[in-house]
Amino acid sequence: MNSVLSVAVLFGFLALAHARVQSVGARGILMCGDRPLNNTRVKLWDDDTGLDPDDELASVLTDARGSFQLSGYTDEMTDIDPWLKIYHDCDDGVMPCQRKVKFTIPDKYINSGNTVTRWFNAGTMNMELVFPEEERDCSFGF
């Protein structure tokens, strides 16, 4: 094995040895005006930089009341950067694809270990609003 490959393998083992399990959870209610936004995809992601790809931690559909609750965990050397992503068609007319909005979850809701003890409460959100940096997503939230 050449020396560059040996160093890369050693670094990989050291990274795994120092990784720690971290979890995050979020709950809330999605509305479209005065009606619940049911059957809407909500996801938790860990935003990674560099060569490490982003990690999808959890995915759920809202219930008939527009409620969601999801949690997930991952192993990382540094603190995770959790995002809540919502894929919806509220106030969308006949536009193709779905509206996608994402919100940074504050660091104080990152939990040590794979069990969530501090939940992020997103509250009740009216998805009629147009959010800054809103995107369109054609993968239909799956």
HELIX and SHEET records of a PDB file:
HELIX    1   1 SER A    3  HIS A   18  1                                  16    
HELIX    2   2 ASP A  107  TYR A  109  5                                   3    
SHEET    1   A 3 ARG A  35  PRO A  36  0                                        
SHEET    2   A 3 ARG A  20  CYS A  32 -1                                        
SHEET    3   A 3 SER A  67  GLU A  76 -1                                        
SHEET    1   B 3 ARG A  35  PRO A  36  0                                        
SHEET    2   B 3 ARG A  20  CYS A  32 -1                                        
SHEET    3   B 3 ASN A 111  SER A 112 -1                                        
SHEET    1   C 3 ARG A  35  PRO A  36  0                                        
SHEET    2   C 3 ARG A  20  CYS A  32 -1                                        
SHEET    3   C 3 PHE A 120  ASN A 126  1                                        
SHEET    1   D 5 ASP A  55  LEU A  61  0                                        
SHEET    2   D 5 ARG A  41  ASP A  46 -1                                        
SHEET    3   D 5 PRO A  82  HIS A  88 -1                                        
SHEET    4   D 5 GLN A  98  THR A 104 -1                                        
SHEET    5   D 5 GLU A 135  ASP A 137 -1                                        
END                                                                             
